[in-house]
Amino acid sequence: MRTIGHFIDNKPVAGASGRFGPVWDPATGEQAGRVALASPEEVDRAVAAAAGAAPAWRTASLARRAALLFRYRELLVAHRAELAGLITAEHGKVHADALGEVARGLEIVELACAIPEKLKGELSTEVSTGVDVASIRQPLGVVAGITPFNFPAMVPLWMFPVAVACGNTFVLKPSEKDPSAALKLAELAAEAGFPDGVLNVVNGDKPTVDRLLAHPEVTAVSFVGSTPVARAIQRGAVEHGKRVQALGGAKNHMLVLPDADLDLAADSAISAAYGSAGERCMAVSVVVTVGEATGDALVARLAERAAGVRVGPGGDPASEMGPLITGEHRNRVAGYVRGAAGQGAEVVVDGTGYTVPGHEGGFFLGVSLLDRVTPEMDAYRDEIFGPVLCVVRAETYEEAVTLINASRWGNGSAVFTRDGGAARRFQLEVEAGMVGVNVPIPVPVGYHSFGGWKESLFGDHHIYGNDGVRFYTRGKVITTRWPDPADGGVNLGFPQHR
């Protein structure tokens, strides 16, 4: 059986802890390999490599850092099909979706290539006679990233390219469920010429994370995952004096007003709810309709389209949606659908009995559509993270927005309407960090920042974009005077500008 280790100091490292986790092929349900789970000592080794590389890397010129990132981008482009294949093999998402994931990660590498522009400081001359003041940003040192299973290439690329471009060194702890894409990213960074220790990968589980949070050399931690873990990451990082950005879960709502193009809304909801089997933090999991007529017409369209979604192995070009990540998660998601009717929902489409011929052992689940869901139901209250779309009906715009804003999450939200005034009102009133107008998944482009509100974000900074640069650097203000020989004398008063 294939054993997956770590990548430290630009070299593959076999696991020494004796602990391993399974890596599944979600399309067959068979174990495809095992991943080494790092011990605290192995985490220390990776951090030591990063700390050893930090002094030289922080003083490397911006031109050199940018040149290496440009080279890295070209290697990612050349290997994107291979990366997508690794994602499909271990996560299960269809190949086209995996290629899209790599493309969105490339956007952030391209942003990092422009780091000379992003790190420009400020200078004010003659703030007082002969005195200048400059503001600069400097790297933090060793920083760490903890990334989720659902985007094994894209989310790491949201973190470490910006971090290393800013002059930090990086320790990445990817999901142990699908680790191979992250290791390939590190191998390509070494091939691009990144010095030893600048980017390191340690695979592991909770003990690995706990050691990263406690390690005194780690100055900052970036995290993407579920809300309970994000909250724990923030607490652990703060307890040990670290800067933290922890992106949590979501329950993204899509509001459909009576004047909306209902065919566009239905197409968008199906794509946003069932793409990547719903295993996206920006998936639309709730559609809120205003008025019974709107709800009836939209549900009919959703049901018709849901019946046509082709579910199958991610490597099959005919598949539109692949399996879920594990059998345990598949069963958990199915439980929400099975329990919905007993709580009063109407199960319009039930995907729990779906099987793929020839892949009966795979972790497949068909798409499910639940109508007349209310906020008291489990399917509404919890983050399902699977191919289940809930429809909630409201009588008025005000009722709908009140319902959306009552959610404890605030990652993304969207409105579908032809009314510019209603759209403007919604984008100002809705309590979410990312908003789409006739756009169901409003993930920002790389030169803006990604992040939610409320229990979707713990910490002050969003990820990538300008927020990413600010997170991975700290400010310093320098006041300078070159005095004349005639200047001098003791003055114990508070300095005044003159």
Protein Blocks (a to p, Z undefined) as FASTA:
>chain_A
ZZddddeehiacddfklpacddddfknopafbdcddddfklmmmmmmmmmmmmmmmmmpc
fklmmmmmmmmmmmmmmmmmmmmmmmmmmnopafklmmmmmmmmmmmmmmmmmmmmmmpc
cddehkbghiacddddddfbjadddddfklmmlmmmmmmmmmmmnopacdddddfklmml
mmmmmmmmmmnopaehkaccddddfklmmmmmmpmklmbdcddddfklmmmmmmmmmmno
pacdddddddddddddfkbcfklmmmmmmmmmmgghlpafkbcfbdcdehjklmmmmmmm
mmmmmmmpccddfklmkbmbdcdfbfklmmmmmmmmmmmmmnopacfbacklgccehilm
pccdcddddehiafkbmklmpcfkpabdcddddfbfklmmmmmmmpmbdfbccdddfbfk
lmmmmmmmpccfbdcehiablcdcfkbccddehjlbgcjbdcehjllmmmmpccdddddd
dddfkbgcjdfbdcddZZ
